[in-house]
Amino acid sequence: MNYHPPRTKLSLHLFVRERFGVSLPYRAFTPGHSTPFAFLADAFFHPRADVAAWANRSGGKTLTASILAALEFLFADNLQARVLAGSEDQATNLYDYWRNWCGGPLAGRVCGRVQRLRTRVAGGRMEILAASQRQVRGRKIQRLYEDELDEIAPDIDAAAVGMIDSRRGLPGRTVYTSTWHRADGAMSRLVAGTPESGVRLHKWNLWESIRRCPPERHEGGRGCEKCALEPACRAKAREFHADPDRAVGIAAEVHGLYAIDDAIKAYRKIGRAAWDAEFLCRRPSVEGLVYPEFDELAHRCDDPPPPRGLKMFRSIDWGCGVFVCLWIGEDADGVAYVLDTYRAEHGTLAQHAEYINAHRLSRRGEIDRTFCDPSGRARSDQTGRSNIDIFRASGIRCEYALSQRLRSVAGGIEIVRAALAPAAGPPKLYYVPNDNNRIFVKAMHSYRNRRVNGVWTDRPQDPQEFEHIPDALRYFFVNRRPSEKIAVVAYGAS
């Protein structure tokens, strides 16, 4: 049977519902979010664009990607496509969907047997494989689907771009789908790189993908009181409608595919941090992070006090091959604001000093003090001068703590954690969103503890890629707030 390609979003939604038997969610309930259908429509109507879906677990990512692949094979001949899945299980899940479509809308275009490793369709072929270095070498393709991107090693993801080969009438592109599991994984790089990378990112969470709660279940709010999902569901409805007294949870209004009872089971079993990451898509997983308290939204300050109303500080880390300087303002209540970040790889100390002196926040008289890593006092065997000496000669006087109590890494981390999440009241540490501070956010999301025998310790991994920015932040707090409780405790019998 020959089909005519849909020309509008409405006709596309109806086509998918009638031919695939799936009514994809189309309504967003979170500011800035997309939906599974919006992702499908964007990818279908813009075949030259790279597209990505960051969504919750069981949020329909793989299902939607499989429908997209089937649509493309339905309306294009000689298309060469490959799926790289994050695991064998994920490849099998996608193949199950693909096999259904090959027996349905694609039945008249499939040539021969439907197989996971190779299915021939209208002169082209589809391959569904678990990601590996071997699978990103060799033959060229026009469509690459990376399913559960965060389970794919970054080097494999980087190498996969070499597989793309556009042909006349068949532009090459990559389609990414994933939950954001790892703060330092492939999905982190993709999210941080958009929109500059050209990837069109769609994001949705549980509320854009959960199945509607029937009236006989929620009973106009009376049933919500007996539901385990009530705290999250009702809070979302009150936020969405700006009505603090709304009685019925948001699930009464949604149009999704994820079973409510499955969502309830997940809500009961996992912690708040995992719920925020895996189901609400507020952030990557915080497992193993030094600063799990850091929240990109909660610690964002779009309207900080002007610099002249703050005490201004700089904090420096002399990393090996990486130099960092933070500009931090502090108000009269002791609330700190990271106003700007300078992170430079390589370069000379003279170049770094020149940049710092020329910075708009380093005008004469505006900087109260500059803190640094005490290692900067070590003298060079060749010049006889220390980093601190070189900066002093450039007009930047650095201060540092020498006592073991203040230099304790564990103690300094506890001070930063207390600023991020005080025992009472709002945070005492914020960052200002700007281009330079994007690397600050990434570093806070990526700074990890050591893992020993599969267990996370409470000690940072050393070395690691993003350690220098958190280190500079710690130097600010231990020097600026030395009266905070810091202690080195020796364990064992006395």
PALOKOL-538338 format. One record per residue (C-alpha): x, y, z. Coordinates in steps of 0.25 Angstrom, whole numbers. Layout:
<node><px>X</px><py>Y</py><pz>Z</pz></node>
...
***
This chain:
<node><px>0</px><py>0</py><pz>0</pz></node>
<node><px>5</px><py>14</py><pz>-4</pz></node>
<node><px>4</px><py>25</py><pz>6</pz></node>
<node><px>5</px><py>40</py><pz>4</pz></node>
<node><px>14</px><py>47</py><pz>14</pz></node>
<node><px>7</px><py>56</py><pz>24</pz></node>
<node><px>9</px><py>71</py><pz>21</pz></node>
<node><px>5</px><py>77</py><pz>34</pz></node>
<node><px>6</px><py>73</py><pz>49</pz></node>
<node><px>-8</px><py>70</py><pz>50</pz></node>
<node><px>-8</px><py>60</py><pz>39</pz></node>
<node><px>5</px><py>54</py><pz>44</pz></node>
<node><px>-1</px><py>52</py><pz>58</pz></node>
<node><px>-14</px><py>45</py><pz>51</pz></node>
<node><px>-5</px><py>37</py><pz>42</pz></node>
<node><px>3</px><py>31</py><pz>54</pz></node>
<node><px>-9</px><py>29</py><pz>62</pz></node>
<node><px>-16</px><py>21</py><pz>50</pz></node>
<node><px>-4</px><py>14</py><pz>44</pz></node>
<node><px>4</px><py>11</py><pz>56</pz></node>
<node><px>-7</px><py>10</py><pz>67</pz></node>
<node><px>0</px><py>20</py><pz>76</pz></node>
<node><px>-5</px><py>34</py><pz>80</pz></node>
<node><px>8</px><py>41</py><pz>84</pz></node>
<node><px>7</px><py>51</py><pz>96</pz></node>
<node><px>6</px><py>66</py><pz>90</pz></node>
<node><px>4</px><py>75</py><pz>102</pz></node>
<node><px>15</px><py>81</py><pz>111</pz></node>
<node><px>13</px><py>84</py><pz>125</pz></node>
<node><px>27</px><py>89</py><pz>129</pz></node>
<node><px>33</px><py>103</py><pz>124</pz></node>
<node><px>43</px><py>101</py><pz>113</pz></node>
<node><px>39</px><py>86</py><pz>111</pz></node>
<node><px>35</px><py>79</py><pz>98</pz></node>
<node><px>27</px><py>66</py><pz>96</pz></node>
<node><px>29</px><py>52</py><pz>89</pz></node>
<node><px>21</px><py>57</py><pz>77</pz></node>
<node><px>28</px><py>70</py><pz>76</pz></node>
<node><px>41</px><py>63</py><pz>75</pz></node>
<node><px>35</px><py>54</py><pz>65</pz></node>
<node><px>29</px><py>65</py><pz>56</pz></node>
<node><px>42</px><py>73</py><pz>57</pz></node>
<node><px>51</px><py>62</py><pz>52</pz></node>
<node><px>41</px><py>57</py><pz>41</pz></node>
<node><px>39</px><py>71</py><pz>35</pz></node>
<node><px>54</px><py>75</py><pz>36</pz></node>
<node><px>61</px><py>63</py><pz>31</pz></node>
<node><px>74</px><py>70</py><pz>30</pz></node>
<node><px>75</px><py>74</py><pz>45</pz></node>
<node><px>81</px><py>66</py><pz>56</pz></node>
<node><px>71</px><py>65</py><pz>67</pz></node>
<node><px>72</px><py>60</py><pz>81</pz></node>
<node><px>62</px><py>56</py><pz>92</pz></node>
<node><px>65</px><py>57</py><pz>107</pz></node>
<node><px>54</px><py>50</py><pz>114</pz></node>
<node><px>50</px><py>42</py><pz>126</pz></node>
<node><px>51</px><py>27</py><pz>128</pz></node>
<node><px>40</px><py>20</py><pz>121</pz></node>
<node><px>36</px><py>34</py><pz>115</pz></node>
<node><px>35</px><py>28</py><pz>101</pz></node>
<node><px>48</px><py>32</py><pz>95</pz></node>
<node><px>51</px><py>19</py><pz>88</pz></node>
<node><px>37</px><py>17</py><pz>84</pz></node>
<node><px>37</px><py>30</py><pz>77</pz></node>
<node><px>50</px><py>28</py><pz>71</pz></node>
<node><px>46</px><py>15</py><pz>65</pz></node>
<node><px>33</px><py>22</py><pz>59</pz></node>
<node><px>42</px><py>33</py><pz>53</pz></node>
<node><px>51</px><py>22</py><pz>47</pz></node>
<node><px>39</px><py>15</py><pz>41</pz></node>
<node><px>34</px><py>27</py><pz>35</pz></node>
<node><px>47</px><py>31</py><pz>28</pz></node>
<node><px>48</px><py>17</py><pz>22</pz></node>
<node><px>33</px><py>18</py><pz>18</pz></node>
<node><px>35</px><py>30</py><pz>10</pz></node>
<node><px>50</px><py>29</py><pz>5</pz></node>
<node><px>56</px><py>18</py><pz>-4</pz></node>
<node><px>71</px><py>14</py><pz>-3</pz></node>
<node><px>72</px><py>19</py><pz>11</pz></node>
<node><px>84</px><py>13</py><pz>19</pz></node>
<node><px>82</px><py>14</py><pz>35</pz></node>
<node><px>88</px><py>9</py><pz>47</pz></node>
<node><px>84</px><py>9</py><pz>62</pz></node>
<node><px>95</px><py>9</py><pz>72</pz></node>
<node><px>88</px><py>5</py><pz>85</pz></node>
<node><px>94</px><py>7</py><pz>99</pz></node>
<node><px>93</px><py>-8</py><pz>102</pz></node>
<node><px>89</px><py>-21</py><pz>96</pz></node>
<node><px>76</px><py>-20</py><pz>104</pz></node>
<node><px>73</px><py>-6</py><pz>99</pz></node>
<node><px>76</px><py>-11</py><pz>85</pz></node>
<node><px>66</px><py>-22</py><pz>87</pz></node>
<node><px>55</px><py>-13</py><pz>92</pz></node>
<node><px>56</px><py>-4</py><pz>79</pz></node>
<node><px>56</px><py>-16</py><pz>71</pz></node>
<node><px>43</px><py>-21</py><pz>77</pz></node>
<node><px>37</px><py>-8</py><pz>72</pz></node>
<node><px>44</px><py>-9</py><pz>59</pz></node>
<node><px>39</px><py>-23</py><pz>56</pz></node>
<node><px>24</px><py>-18</py><pz>59</pz></node>
<node><px>25</px><py>-7</py><pz>49</pz></node>
<node><px>31</px><py>-16</py><pz>38</pz></node>
<node><px>19</px><py>-25</py><pz>40</pz></node>
<node><px>10</px><py>-13</py><pz>39</pz></node>
<node><px>12</px><py>0</py><pz>32</pz></node>
<node><px>25</px><py>-5</py><pz>25</pz></node>
<node><px>20</px><py>-18</py><pz>21</pz></node>
<node><px>20</px><py>-15</py><pz>7</pz></node>
<node><px>34</px><py>-9</py><pz>6</pz></node>
<node><px>42</px><py>-20</py><pz>14</pz></node>
<node><px>50</px><py>-29</py><pz>5</pz></node>
<node><px>53</px><py>-43</py><pz>12</pz></node>
<node><px>54</px><py>-46</py><pz>27</pz></node>
<node><px>53</px><py>-36</py><pz>38</pz></node>
<node><px>65</px><py>-37</py><pz>46</pz></node>
<node><px>72</px><py>-29</py><pz>57</pz></node>
<node><px>85</px><py>-28</py><pz>50</pz></node>
<node><px>80</px><py>-25</py><pz>36</pz></node>
<node><px>66</px><py>-22</py><pz>30</pz></node>
<node><px>65</px><py>-19</py><pz>15</pz></node>
<node><px>55</px><py>-8</py><pz>12</pz></node>
<node><px>52</px><py>-2</py><pz>-1</pz></node>
<node><px>66</px><py>-3</py><pz>-6</pz></node>
<node><px>72</px><py>2</py><pz>7</pz></node>
<node><px>75</px><py>-5</py><pz>20</pz></node>
<node><px>73</px><py>-4</py><pz>35</pz></node>
<node><px>83</px><py>-9</py><pz>45</pz></node>
<node><px>81</px><py>-9</py><pz>61</pz></node>
<node><px>94</px><py>-11</py><pz>68</pz></node>
<node><px>100</px><py>-9</py><pz>82</pz></node>
<node><px>110</px><py>2</py><pz>82</pz></node>
<node><px>124</px><py>-2</py><pz>81</pz></node>
<node><px>137</px><py>4</py><pz>74</pz></node>
<node><px>135</px><py>-7</py><pz>63</pz></node>
<node><px>121</px><py>-3</py><pz>60</pz></node>
<node><px>125</px><py>12</py><pz>57</pz></node>
<node><px>135</px><py>8</py><pz>46</pz></node>
<node><px>133</px><py>4</py><pz>32</pz></node>
<node><px>121</px><py>6</py><pz>23</pz></node>
<node><px>114</px><py>19</py><pz>22</pz></node>
<node><px>100</px><py>23</py><pz>25</pz></node>
<node><px>90</px><py>34</py><pz>24</pz></node>
<node><px>83</px><py>32</py><pz>37</pz></node>
<node><px>89</px><py>29</py><pz>51</pz></node>
<node><px>81</px><py>27</py><pz>63</pz></node>
<node><px>88</px><py>27</py><pz>76</pz></node>
<node><px>78</px><py>21</py><pz>87</pz></node>
<node><px>81</px><py>23</py><pz>101</pz></node>
<node><px>93</px><py>32</py><pz>98</pz></node>
<node><px>98</px><py>33</py><pz>112</pz></node>
<node><px>101</px><py>18</py><pz>112</pz></node>
<node><px>110</px><py>20</py><pz>100</pz></node>
<node><px>125</px><py>23</py><pz>103</pz></node>
<node><px>128</px><py>38</py><pz>98</pz></node>
<node><px>139</px><py>33</py><pz>89</pz></node>
<node><px>130</px><py>24</py><pz>82</pz></node>
<node><px>120</px><py>35</py><pz>80</pz></node>
<node><px>131</px><py>44</py><pz>75</pz></node>
<node><px>135</px><py>34</py><pz>65</pz></node>
<node><px>121</px><py>31</py><pz>60</pz></node>
<node><px>120</px><py>45</py><pz>53</pz></node>
<node><px>130</px><py>39</py><pz>42</pz></node>
<node><px>119</px><py>29</py><pz>38</pz></node>
<node><px>110</px><py>40</py><pz>33</pz></node>
<node><px>110</px><py>41</py><pz>17</pz></node>
<node><px>99</px><py>50</py><pz>11</pz></node>
<node><px>94</px><py>46</py><pz>-3</pz></node>
<node><px>85</px><py>53</py><pz>-13</pz></node>
<node><px>72</px><py>54</py><pz>-7</pz></node>
<node><px>76</px><py>47</py><pz>6</pz></node>
<node><px>83</px><py>57</py><pz>15</pz></node>
<node><px>91</px><py>50</py><pz>26</pz></node>
<node><px>88</px><py>53</py><pz>41</pz></node>
<node><px>88</px><py>47</py><pz>55</pz></node>
<node><px>76</px><py>45</py><pz>64</pz></node>
<node><px>80</px><py>44</py><pz>79</pz></node>
<node><px>71</px><py>39</py><pz>90</pz></node>
<node><px>74</px><py>38</py><pz>105</pz></node>
<node><px>71</px><py>40</py><pz>119</pz></node>
<node><px>83</px><py>48</py><pz>125</pz></node>
<node><px>89</px><py>39</py><pz>135</pz></node>
<node><px>104</px><py>43</py><pz>136</pz></node>
<node><px>109</px><py>57</py><pz>139</pz></node>
<node><px>121</px><py>55</py><pz>131</pz></node>
<node><px>116</px><py>46</py><pz>120</pz></node>
<node><px>112</px><py>47</py><pz>105</pz></node>
<node><px>99</px><py>53</py><pz>109</pz></node>
<node><px>105</px><py>64</py><pz>117</pz></node>
<node><px>114</px><py>68</py><pz>105</pz></node>
<node><px>102</px><py>68</py><pz>96</pz></node>
<node><px>93</px><py>77</py><pz>105</pz></node>
<node><px>105</px><py>87</py><pz>108</pz></node>
<node><px>108</px><py>88</py><pz>93</pz></node>
<node><px>94</px><py>92</py><pz>89</pz></node>
<node><px>89</px><py>100</py><pz>82</pz></node>
<node><px>103</px><py>104</py><pz>76</pz></node>
<node><px>105</px><py>90</py><pz>71</pz></node>
<node><px>93</px><py>91</py><pz>63</pz></node>
<node><px>86</px><py>79</py><pz>70</pz></node>
<node><px>71</px><py>82</py><pz>72</pz></node>
<node><px>69</px><py>78</py><pz>86</pz></node>
<node><px>55</px><py>74</py><pz>92</pz></node>
<node><px>53</px><py>71</py><pz>106</pz></node>
<node><px>41</px><py>65</py><pz>114</pz></node>
<node><px>39</px><py>58</py><pz>127</pz></node>
<node><px>29</px><py>49</py><pz>134</pz></node>
<node><px>17</px><py>59</py><pz>133</pz></node>
<node><px>18</px><py>60</py><pz>118</pz></node>
<node><px>18</px><py>45</py><pz>117</pz></node>
<node><px>10</px><py>39</py><pz>128</pz></node>
<node><px>-4</px><py>33</py><pz>125</pz></node>
<node><px>-16</px><py>41</py><pz>129</pz></node>
<node><px>-22</px><py>38</py><pz>142</pz></node>
<node><px>-37</px><py>34</py><pz>140</pz></node>
<node><px>-48</px><py>42</py><pz>148</pz></node>
<node><px>-52</px><py>30</py><pz>155</pz></node>
<node><px>-38</px><py>29</py><pz>161</pz></node>
<node><px>-36</px><py>43</py><pz>165</pz></node>
<node><px>-50</px><py>46</py><pz>169</pz></node>
<node><px>-48</px><py>61</py><pz>167</pz></node>
<node><px>-37</px><py>61</py><pz>177</pz></node>
<node><px>-43</px><py>52</py><pz>188</pz></node>
<node><px>-35</px><py>40</py><pz>181</pz></node>
<node><px>-22</px><py>48</py><pz>181</pz></node>
<node><px>-22</px><py>48</py><pz>196</pz></node>
<node><px>-20</px><py>33</py><pz>196</pz></node>
<node><px>-10</px><py>33</py><pz>184</pz></node>
<node><px>5</px><py>31</py><pz>187</pz></node>
<node><px>8</px><py>40</py><pz>176</pz></node>
<node><px>0</px><py>51</py><pz>181</pz></node>
<node><px>11</px><py>60</py><pz>187</pz></node>
<node><px>18</px><py>61</py><pz>173</pz></node>
<node><px>5</px><py>61</py><pz>165</pz></node>
<node><px>-3</px><py>71</py><pz>172</pz></node>
<node><px>9</px><py>80</py><pz>174</pz></node>
<node><px>11</px><py>80</py><pz>159</pz></node>
<node><px>-3</px><py>84</py><pz>156</pz></node>
<node><px>-3</px><py>95</py><pz>166</pz></node>
<node><px>10</px><py>100</py><pz>160</pz></node>
<node><px>4</px><py>99</py><pz>145</pz></node>
<node><px>-9</px><py>106</py><pz>148</pz></node>
<node><px>-2</px><py>116</py><pz>159</pz></node>
<node><px>-13</px><py>111</py><pz>168</pz></node>
<node><px>-8</px><py>108</py><pz>182</pz></node>
<node><px>-22</px><py>101</py><pz>186</pz></node>
<node><px>-24</px><py>92</py><pz>174</pz></node>
<node><px>-29</px><py>79</py><pz>178</pz></node>
<node><px>-27</px><py>70</py><pz>166</pz></node>
<node><px>-13</px><py>65</py><pz>162</pz></node>
<node><px>-7</px><py>68</py><pz>148</pz></node>
<node><px>-9</px><py>54</py><pz>144</pz></node>
<node><px>-24</px><py>57</py><pz>142</pz></node>
<node><px>-20</px><py>66</py><pz>130</pz></node>
<node><px>-8</px><py>59</py><pz>123</pz></node>
<node><px>-8</px><py>50</py><pz>110</pz></node>
<node><px>3</px><py>40</py><pz>111</pz></node>
<node><px>7</px><py>26</py><pz>111</pz></node>
<node><px>14</px><py>22</py><pz>124</pz></node>
<node><px>5</px><py>15</py><pz>133</pz></node>
<node><px>2</px><py>22</py><pz>146</pz></node>
<node><px>4</px><py>10</py><pz>155</pz></node>
<node><px>18</px><py>8</py><pz>149</pz></node>
<node><px>21</px><py>23</py><pz>153</pz></node>
<node><px>16</px><py>21</py><pz>167</pz></node>
<node><px>25</px><py>9</py><pz>169</pz></node>
<node><px>37</px><py>17</py><pz>164</pz></node>
<node><px>33</px><py>29</py><pz>173</pz></node>
<node><px>32</px><py>20</py><pz>185</pz></node>
<node><px>46</px><py>13</py><pz>183</pz></node>
<node><px>56</px><py>23</py><pz>179</pz></node>
<node><px>61</px><py>36</py><pz>186</pz></node>
<node><px>58</px><py>50</py><pz>183</pz></node>
<node><px>71</px><py>52</py><pz>175</pz></node>
<node><px>69</px><py>40</py><pz>166</pz></node>
<node><px>54</px><py>45</py><pz>164</pz></node>
<node><px>59</px><py>59</py><pz>160</pz></node>
<node><px>69</px><py>53</py><pz>150</pz></node>
<node><px>62</px><py>41</py><pz>145</pz></node>
<node><px>48</px><py>45</py><pz>144</pz></node>
<node><px>47</px><py>60</py><pz>145</pz></node>
<node><px>59</px><py>63</py><pz>136</pz></node>
<node><px>64</px><py>74</py><pz>145</pz></node>
<node><px>78</px><py>70</py><pz>145</pz></node>
<node><px>87</px><py>58</py><pz>143</pz></node>
<node><px>89</px><py>47</py><pz>153</pz></node>
<node><px>96</px><py>52</py><pz>166</pz></node>
<node><px>102</px><py>38</py><pz>169</pz></node>
<node><px>116</px><py>40</py><pz>173</pz></node>
<node><px>116</px><py>55</py><pz>172</pz></node>
<node><px>124</px><py>63</py><pz>182</pz></node>
<node><px>113</px><py>74</py><pz>182</pz></node>
<node><px>100</px><py>67</py><pz>180</pz></node>
<node><px>94</px><py>79</py><pz>187</pz></node>
<node><px>97</px><py>88</py><pz>175</pz></node>
<node><px>84</px><py>90</py><pz>166</pz></node>
<node><px>86</px><py>98</py><pz>153</pz></node>
<node><px>72</px><py>104</py><pz>155</pz></node>
<node><px>72</px><py>106</py><pz>170</pz></node>
<node><px>86</px><py>112</py><pz>171</pz></node>
<node><px>83</px><py>121</py><pz>159</pz></node>
<node><px>82</px><py>136</py><pz>161</pz></node>
<node><px>77</px><py>144</py><pz>149</pz></node>
<node><px>77</px><py>157</py><pz>157</pz></node>
<node><px>89</px><py>159</py><pz>166</pz></node>
<node><px>92</px><py>171</py><pz>174</pz></node>
<node><px>101</px><py>181</py><pz>165</pz></node>
<node><px>116</px><py>179</py><pz>168</pz></node>
<node><px>118</px><py>192</py><pz>175</pz></node>
<node><px>108</px><py>187</py><pz>185</pz></node>
<node><px>116</px><py>175</py><pz>188</pz></node>
<node><px>130</px><py>172</py><pz>194</pz></node>
<node><px>138</px><py>167</py><pz>182</pz></node>
<node><px>147</px><py>155</py><pz>183</pz></node>
<node><px>155</px><py>146</py><pz>173</pz></node>
<node><px>159</px><py>132</py><pz>176</pz></node>
<node><px>170</px><py>125</py><pz>168</pz></node>
<node><px>175</px><py>111</py><pz>166</pz></node>
<node><px>188</px><py>108</py><pz>159</pz></node>
<node><px>185</px><py>95</py><pz>152</pz></node>
<node><px>195</px><py>87</py><pz>145</pz></node>
<node><px>192</px><py>91</py><pz>130</pz></node>
<node><px>179</px><py>98</py><pz>135</pz></node>
<node><px>178</px><py>111</py><pz>142</pz></node>
<node><px>165</px><py>116</py><pz>148</pz></node>
<node><px>160</px><py>129</py><pz>154</pz></node>
<node><px>146</px><py>132</py><pz>160</pz></node>
<node><px>140</px><py>146</py><pz>162</pz></node>
<node><px>131</px><py>145</py><pz>175</pz></node>
<node><px>123</px><py>156</py><pz>181</pz></node>
<node><px>118</px><py>155</py><pz>195</pz></node>
<node><px>106</px><py>163</py><pz>200</pz></node>
<node><px>104</px><py>169</py><pz>214</pz></node>
<node><px>97</px><py>156</py><pz>219</pz></node>
<node><px>108</px><py>147</py><pz>215</pz></node>
<node><px>102</px><py>142</py><pz>202</pz></node>
<node><px>112</px><py>139</py><pz>191</pz></node>
<node><px>110</px><py>140</py><pz>176</pz></node>
<node><px>119</px><py>134</py><pz>166</pz></node>
<node><px>119</px><py>146</py><pz>156</pz></node>
<node><px>129</px><py>140</py><pz>145</pz></node>
<node><px>139</px><py>129</py><pz>142</pz></node>
<node><px>152</px><py>129</py><pz>135</pz></node>
<node><px>157</px><py>115</py><pz>132</pz></node>
<node><px>169</px><py>114</py><pz>122</pz></node>
<node><px>177</px><py>102</py><pz>118</pz></node>
<node><px>192</px><py>104</py><pz>116</pz></node>
<node><px>196</px><py>119</py><pz>115</pz></node>
<node><px>207</px><py>126</py><pz>123</pz></node>
<node><px>204</px><py>132</py><pz>137</pz></node>
<node><px>207</px><py>146</py><pz>131</pz></node>
<node><px>196</px><py>144</py><pz>121</pz></node>
<node><px>186</px><py>140</py><pz>132</pz></node>
<node><px>190</px><py>152</py><pz>140</pz></node>
<node><px>188</px><py>161</py><pz>128</pz></node>
<node><px>174</px><py>155</py><pz>126</pz></node>
<node><px>170</px><py>156</py><pz>141</pz></node>
<node><px>175</px><py>171</py><pz>141</pz></node>
<node><px>167</px><py>175</py><pz>129</pz></node>
<node><px>155</px><py>168</py><pz>134</pz></node>
<node><px>143</px><py>177</py><pz>136</pz></node>
<node><px>141</px><py>172</py><pz>150</pz></node>
<node><px>156</px><py>175</py><pz>154</pz></node>
<node><px>156</px><py>190</py><pz>153</pz></node>
<node><px>165</px><py>196</py><pz>163</pz></node>
<node><px>159</px><py>198</py><pz>176</pz></node>
<node><px>147</px><py>188</py><pz>174</pz></node>
<node><px>154</px><py>175</py><pz>178</pz></node>
<node><px>155</px><py>174</py><pz>193</pz></node>
<node><px>164</px><py>161</py><pz>193</pz></node>
<node><px>169</px><py>150</py><pz>184</pz></node>
<node><px>170</px><py>136</py><pz>190</pz></node>
<node><px>178</px><py>125</py><pz>184</pz></node>
<node><px>184</px><py>111</py><pz>186</pz></node>
<node><px>196</px><py>111</py><pz>195</pz></node>
<node><px>203</px><py>102</py><pz>186</pz></node>
<node><px>206</px><py>115</py><pz>178</pz></node>
<node><px>217</px><py>119</py><pz>188</pz></node>
<node><px>226</px><py>108</py><pz>183</pz></node>
<node><px>238</px><py>114</py><pz>176</pz></node>
<node><px>242</px><py>110</py><pz>162</pz></node>
<node><px>255</px><py>102</py><pz>161</pz></node>
<node><px>258</px><py>110</py><pz>148</pz></node>
<node><px>254</px><py>124</py><pz>152</pz></node>
<node><px>254</px><py>124</py><pz>167</pz></node>
<node><px>241</px><py>131</py><pz>167</pz></node>
<node><px>227</px><py>126</py><pz>171</pz></node>
<node><px>214</px><py>127</py><pz>164</pz></node>
<node><px>210</px><py>137</py><pz>175</pz></node>
<node><px>222</px><py>145</py><pz>173</pz></node>
<node><px>219</px><py>146</py><pz>158</pz></node>
<node><px>205</px><py>151</py><pz>161</pz></node>
<node><px>210</px><py>161</py><pz>171</pz></node>
<node><px>219</px><py>167</py><pz>161</pz></node>
<node><px>206</px><py>168</py><pz>152</pz></node>
<node><px>199</px><py>176</py><pz>163</pz></node>
<node><px>191</px><py>164</py><pz>168</pz></node>
<node><px>193</px><py>161</py><pz>183</pz></node>
<node><px>189</px><py>147</py><pz>187</pz></node>
<node><px>185</px><py>141</py><pz>200</pz></node>
<node><px>184</px><py>127</py><pz>205</pz></node>
<node><px>182</px><py>119</py><pz>218</pz></node>
<node><px>194</px><py>110</py><pz>223</pz></node>
<node><px>188</px><py>104</py><pz>235</pz></node>
<node><px>184</px><py>89</py><pz>234</pz></node>
<node><px>170</px><py>92</py><pz>239</pz></node>
<node><px>167</px><py>102</py><pz>228</pz></node>
<node><px>175</px><py>94</py><pz>217</pz></node>
<node><px>167</px><py>81</py><pz>220</pz></node>
<node><px>160</px><py>77</py><pz>207</pz></node>
<node><px>149</px><py>70</py><pz>214</pz></node>
<node><px>146</px><py>82</py><pz>223</pz></node>
<node><px>146</px><py>92</py><pz>212</pz></node>
<node><px>136</px><py>83</py><pz>204</pz></node>
<node><px>127</px><py>83</py><pz>216</pz></node>
<node><px>127</px><py>98</py><pz>217</pz></node>
<node><px>123</px><py>99</py><pz>202</pz></node>
<node><px>112</px><py>89</py><pz>204</pz></node>
<node><px>107</px><py>97</py><pz>216</pz></node>
<node><px>106</px><py>109</py><pz>207</pz></node>
<node><px>99</px><py>101</py><pz>196</pz></node>
<node><px>89</px><py>95</py><pz>205</pz></node>
<node><px>88</px><py>102</py><pz>219</pz></node>
<node><px>82</px><py>94</py><pz>230</pz></node>
<node><px>71</px><py>106</py><pz>231</pz></node>
<node><px>68</px><py>116</py><pz>221</pz></node>
<node><px>71</px><py>119</py><pz>206</pz></node>
<node><px>85</px><py>116</py><pz>200</pz></node>
<node><px>97</px><py>124</py><pz>203</pz></node>
<node><px>103</px><py>122</py><pz>189</pz></node>
<node><px>98</px><py>125</py><pz>175</pz></node>
<node><px>104</px><py>127</py><pz>161</pz></node>
<node><px>100</px><py>137</py><pz>151</pz></node>
<node><px>96</px><py>131</py><pz>137</pz></node>
<node><px>105</px><py>135</py><pz>126</pz></node>
<node><px>114</px><py>129</py><pz>116</pz></node>
<node><px>127</px><py>128</py><pz>124</pz></node>
<node><px>119</px><py>122</py><pz>136</pz></node>
<node><px>114</px><py>111</py><pz>128</pz></node>
<node><px>127</px><py>104</py><pz>131</pz></node>
<node><px>125</px><py>106</py><pz>146</pz></node>
<node><px>111</px><py>99</py><pz>145</pz></node>
<node><px>118</px><py>88</py><pz>137</pz></node>
<node><px>129</px><py>86</py><pz>147</pz></node>
<node><px>120</px><py>86</py><pz>159</pz></node>
<node><px>111</px><py>75</py><pz>152</pz></node>
<node><px>124</px><py>67</py><pz>148</pz></node>
<node><px>132</px><py>68</py><pz>161</pz></node>
<node><px>133</px><py>53</py><pz>166</pz></node>
<node><px>137</px><py>45</py><pz>178</pz></node>
<node><px>146</px><py>33</py><pz>177</pz></node>
<node><px>140</px><py>19</py><pz>175</pz></node>
<node><px>147</px><py>8</py><pz>182</pz></node>
<node><px>142</px><py>-7</py><pz>180</pz></node>
<node><px>129</px><py>-1</py><pz>174</pz></node>
<node><px>126</px><py>8</py><pz>186</pz></node>
<node><px>126</px><py>23</py><pz>185</pz></node>
<node><px>136</px><py>29</py><pz>196</pz></node>
<node><px>134</px><py>43</py><pz>202</pz></node>
<node><px>147</px><py>47</py><pz>196</pz></node>
<node><px>149</px><py>54</py><pz>182</pz></node>
<node><px>156</px><py>47</py><pz>171</pz></node>
<node><px>169</px><py>52</py><pz>168</pz></node>
<node><px>172</px><py>56</py><pz>157</pz></node>
<node><px>160</px><py>59</py><pz>149</pz></node>
<node><px>156</px><py>68</py><pz>138</pz></node>
<node><px>147</px><py>78</py><pz>145</pz></node>
<node><px>154</px><py>79</py><pz>159</pz></node>
<node><px>160</px><py>93</py><pz>158</pz></node>
<node><px>148</px><py>101</py><pz>158</pz></node>
<node><px>142</px><py>94</py><pz>171</pz></node>
<node><px>156</px><py>95</py><pz>177</pz></node>
<node><px>156</px><py>110</py><pz>174</pz></node>
<node><px>142</px><py>111</py><pz>180</pz></node>
<node><px>147</px><py>104</py><pz>193</pz></node>
<node><px>159</px><py>114</py><pz>194</pz></node>
<node><px>149</px><py>125</py><pz>195</pz></node>
<node><px>141</px><py>119</py><pz>206</pz></node>
<node><px>152</px><py>114</py><pz>215</pz></node>
<node><px>159</px><py>128</py><pz>214</pz></node>
<node><px>147</px><py>136</py><pz>215</pz></node>
<node><px>140</px><py>128</py><pz>225</pz></node>
<node><px>151</px><py>122</py><pz>234</pz></node>
<node><px>142</px><py>123</py><pz>246</pz></node>
<node><px>133</px><py>112</py><pz>241</pz></node>
<node><px>134</px><py>99</py><pz>247</pz></node>
<node><px>145</px><py>91</py><pz>241</pz></node>
<node><px>152</px><py>79</py><pz>248</pz></node>
<node><px>161</px><py>68</py><pz>244</pz></node>
<node><px>157</px><py>56</py><pz>252</pz></node>
<node><px>166</px><py>44</py><pz>254</pz></node>
<node><px>158</px><py>31</py><pz>254</pz></node>
<node><px>162</px><py>19</py><pz>263</pz></node>
<node><px>164</px><py>17</py><pz>278</pz></node>
<node><px>172</px><py>27</py><pz>286</pz></node>
***
